[in-house]
Amino acid sequence: MGIVNVKAIELVFDWNIWPRHSVQRLDGTNIARMKEALRNGYPLPPPVVATDMRIVDGFHRVKARMSVFGDMSEIDVFMKEYPDDAAMVLEAGTLNWVHGLKMSPQDKAHFIIKCRSLKIPPAVIASALYTDTASMKEFLKKRTARTASGEQIALPRGAQALAGKKLTKAQEHFVRTATGTLPEMYAQMLINALRAEALMLTDKSIAKLEELRDLIDTVLEEV
């Protein structure tokens, strides 16, 4: 259909279309960068929108524009007709993969899993990510695991040791709550704090250190 001018408030943020693993959470740094561009008079590319006003690509752009100019401001969008939600998800993933905020390996794995749940053929999913089916399947082996109920979930950075496994409840909790920071980084931060004598030794912190010591002893005994 092409470029159409609409009010920003008319656009729908449908998180079922969102191709990334973080539901209802946009990247604040990316939005801030876009807001600065808008305030300085630099236009952003028009978001891609379905005929029912659901955003297919451009969640960050729409949020930035609404923040700077208000919900009732007008915005040019590229409106397109899609046969179904599967086609919208597929295009959302493709567009996110080739421009804008870079998709993480966890985002990529989540997108593939979502597409498979929508019965999109593997070859079509692979093509959307500019890869081949064999490479995509190999990637999934290294970046996914299954919960006790059999659900396949994407692994965050730092959890690759769990790839291909059936997760315990503790492992599943870690996967679902991990920020993507390597555990070694947390360990280094704690080491730095202890060396600097910057850790406040309360009953709670001492109890955590004792728990950590016991876990470390167990791990080192098994190495």
C-alpha positions as CSV (number, residue, x, y, z in Angstrom):
1,M,0.0,0.0,0.0
2,G,2.9,2.3,0.5
3,I,3.5,5.4,2.7
4,V,0.5,6.4,4.8
5,N,0.2,9.2,7.4
6,V,-1.4,8.2,10.7
7,K,-1.5,9.3,14.3
8,A,1.1,7.6,16.5
9,I,-1.5,6.5,19.1
10,E,-3.3,4.5,16.4
11,L,-0.4,2.1,16.1
12,V,-0.5,-1.2,18.0
13,F,2.5,-2.7,19.8
14,D,1.6,-6.4,19.5
15,W,4.3,-8.4,21.4
16,N,3.2,-11.6,19.6
17,I,4.8,-10.1,16.5
18,W,7.9,-8.9,18.3
19,P,10.8,-11.2,17.1
20,R,13.1,-10.8,20.1
21,H,13.2,-12.7,23.3
22,S,12.6,-9.8,25.6
23,V,8.8,-9.3,25.8
24,Q,7.4,-5.8,26.5
25,R,10.9,-4.4,27.0
26,L,12.5,-2.0,24.6
27,D,16.1,-0.9,24.6
28,G,16.4,2.4,26.4
29,T,19.8,3.3,24.9
30,N,18.4,2.8,21.4
31,I,15.4,4.9,22.1
32,A,17.5,7.7,23.6
33,R,19.7,7.7,20.5
34,M,16.6,8.0,18.3
35,K,15.0,10.7,20.4
36,E,18.2,12.8,20.1
37,A,18.1,12.4,16.3
38,L,14.4,13.5,16.2
39,R,15.1,16.6,18.5
40,N,17.9,17.6,16.2
41,G,15.7,17.4,13.1
42,Y,16.8,14.1,11.7
43,P,13.9,11.9,10.5
44,L,13.8,8.2,11.2
45,P,12.8,5.6,8.5
46,P,9.1,5.0,8.5
47,P,8.0,2.0,10.6
48,V,6.5,-1.0,8.7
49,V,2.8,-1.5,9.7
50,A,0.1,-4.0,8.9
51,T,-3.3,-2.8,7.6
52,D,-4.8,-3.5,11.1
53,M,-2.2,-0.9,12.5
54,R,0.0,-3.5,14.2
55,I,3.7,-2.5,14.1
56,V,5.8,-5.1,12.2
57,D,9.1,-3.3,12.3
58,G,9.8,0.0,14.2
59,F,8.8,-0.5,17.8
60,H,11.7,1.6,19.0
61,R,11.1,4.3,16.3
62,V,7.4,4.7,17.2
63,K,8.2,4.8,21.0
64,A,10.9,7.4,20.4
65,R,8.5,9.6,18.3
66,M,5.7,9.4,20.8
67,S,8.1,10.4,23.5
68,V,9.4,13.4,21.7
69,F,6.2,14.7,19.8
70,G,3.4,13.1,21.8
71,D,0.9,10.3,21.3
72,M,-1.3,12.4,19.0
73,S,1.5,13.4,16.7
74,E,1.3,12.3,13.1
75,I,3.8,9.8,11.6
76,D,4.5,8.4,8.2
77,V,4.4,4.6,8.1
78,F,4.9,2.1,5.3
79,M,1.6,0.2,5.4
80,K,1.6,-3.4,4.0
81,E,-1.0,-6.2,3.8
82,Y,0.0,-9.6,5.2
83,P,-1.9,-12.8,4.7
84,D,-1.5,-13.9,8.4
85,D,0.4,-13.4,11.6
86,A,3.1,-15.9,10.5
87,A,4.0,-13.7,7.6
88,M,4.2,-10.7,9.9
89,V,6.5,-12.5,12.4
90,L,8.7,-13.7,9.5
91,E,9.1,-10.2,8.1
92,A,9.6,-8.7,11.6
93,G,12.5,-11.1,12.1
94,T,14.0,-10.4,8.7
95,L,13.9,-6.6,9.1
96,N,15.3,-6.8,12.6
97,W,18.1,-9.0,11.4
98,V,19.3,-6.7,8.7
99,H,19.0,-3.3,10.3
100,G,18.5,-1.4,13.5
101,L,19.4,-2.8,17.0
102,K,21.5,-5.9,16.4
103,M,19.7,-9.2,17.3
104,S,21.6,-11.3,19.9
105,P,22.1,-15.0,19.5
106,Q,19.3,-15.5,22.0
107,D,17.0,-13.2,19.9
108,K,17.9,-15.3,16.9
109,A,17.2,-18.6,18.6
110,H,13.9,-17.2,20.0
111,F,12.8,-16.0,16.6
112,I,13.5,-19.4,15.0
113,I,11.5,-21.2,17.8
114,K,8.6,-18.8,17.4
115,C,8.6,-19.3,13.6
116,R,8.6,-23.1,14.0
117,S,5.7,-22.9,16.4
118,L,3.8,-21.0,13.6
119,K,4.5,-23.9,11.2
120,I,6.8,-21.9,9.0
121,P,9.0,-24.2,6.9
122,P,12.6,-24.4,8.1
123,A,14.0,-23.4,4.7
124,V,11.8,-20.2,4.8
125,I,13.0,-19.3,8.3
126,A,16.7,-19.9,7.3
127,S,16.2,-17.7,4.2
128,A,14.8,-14.9,6.4
129,L,18.0,-15.0,8.4
130,Y,20.2,-15.2,5.4
131,T,21.5,-18.6,6.2
132,D,20.8,-22.2,5.2
133,T,18.8,-24.9,6.9
134,A,21.7,-27.0,8.0
135,S,23.5,-24.0,9.6
136,M,20.3,-22.9,11.3
137,K,19.7,-26.4,12.9
138,E,23.3,-26.5,14.1
139,F,22.9,-23.1,15.6
140,L,19.8,-24.2,17.5
141,K,21.6,-27.1,19.0
142,K,24.2,-24.7,20.5
143,R,21.7,-22.1,21.6
144,T,18.6,-23.9,23.0
145,A,17.6,-26.3,25.7
146,R,14.4,-27.9,26.8
147,T,12.4,-27.4,30.0
148,A,11.1,-30.3,32.1
149,S,7.8,-29.9,30.3
150,G,9.5,-30.2,26.9
151,E,9.4,-26.6,25.8
152,Q,12.4,-25.5,23.7
153,I,13.8,-22.2,24.9
154,A,16.6,-19.9,23.8
155,L,19.7,-19.7,25.9
156,P,21.2,-16.3,26.9
157,R,24.9,-15.5,26.7
158,G,26.8,-17.4,29.4
159,A,24.4,-20.4,29.4
160,Q,25.8,-22.3,26.5
161,A,26.9,-25.1,28.8
162,L,23.2,-26.0,29.1
163,A,22.8,-26.4,25.3
164,G,20.8,-29.5,24.3
165,K,20.0,-30.5,27.9
166,K,16.7,-31.1,29.7
167,L,16.8,-28.3,32.3
168,T,16.2,-28.7,36.0
169,K,14.0,-26.1,37.7
170,A,17.1,-24.3,38.9
171,Q,18.6,-24.3,35.4
172,E,15.4,-23.1,33.9
173,H,15.2,-20.3,36.4
174,F,18.7,-19.2,35.5
175,V,18.0,-19.2,31.8
176,R,14.8,-17.2,32.2
177,T,16.2,-14.6,34.5
178,A,19.8,-14.3,33.2
179,T,20.8,-10.9,31.8
180,G,23.3,-12.2,29.3
181,T,26.3,-11.1,31.4
182,L,28.9,-13.9,31.7
183,P,28.9,-15.4,35.2
184,E,32.7,-14.9,35.2
185,M,32.1,-11.2,35.1
186,Y,30.0,-11.4,38.3
187,A,32.7,-13.4,39.9
188,Q,35.3,-10.8,39.0
189,M,33.1,-8.0,40.3
190,L,32.8,-9.8,43.6
191,I,36.6,-10.5,43.7
192,N,37.2,-6.8,43.1
193,A,34.8,-5.8,45.9
194,L,36.4,-8.2,48.3
195,R,39.9,-7.1,47.5
196,A,38.9,-3.4,47.9
197,E,37.2,-4.2,51.2
198,A,34.1,-2.6,49.7
199,L,31.6,-5.3,50.5
200,M,29.4,-4.5,53.5
201,L,29.5,-7.5,55.7
202,T,25.9,-7.8,57.0
203,D,24.3,-11.1,58.2
204,K,22.7,-11.4,54.8
205,S,25.9,-10.9,52.8
206,I,27.9,-13.2,55.0
207,A,25.2,-15.9,54.6
208,K,25.5,-15.4,50.8
209,L,29.3,-15.7,50.9
210,E,29.0,-18.9,52.9
211,E,26.5,-20.3,50.4
212,L,28.9,-19.3,47.6
213,R,31.8,-20.9,49.3
214,D,30.0,-24.2,49.7
215,L,28.9,-24.2,46.0
216,I,32.5,-23.4,44.9
217,D,33.9,-26.2,47.0
218,T,31.4,-28.6,45.5
219,V,32.3,-27.5,41.9
220,L,36.1,-27.7,42.5
221,E,35.8,-31.2,44.0
222,E,34.1,-32.4,40.8
223,V,36.7,-30.8,38.5
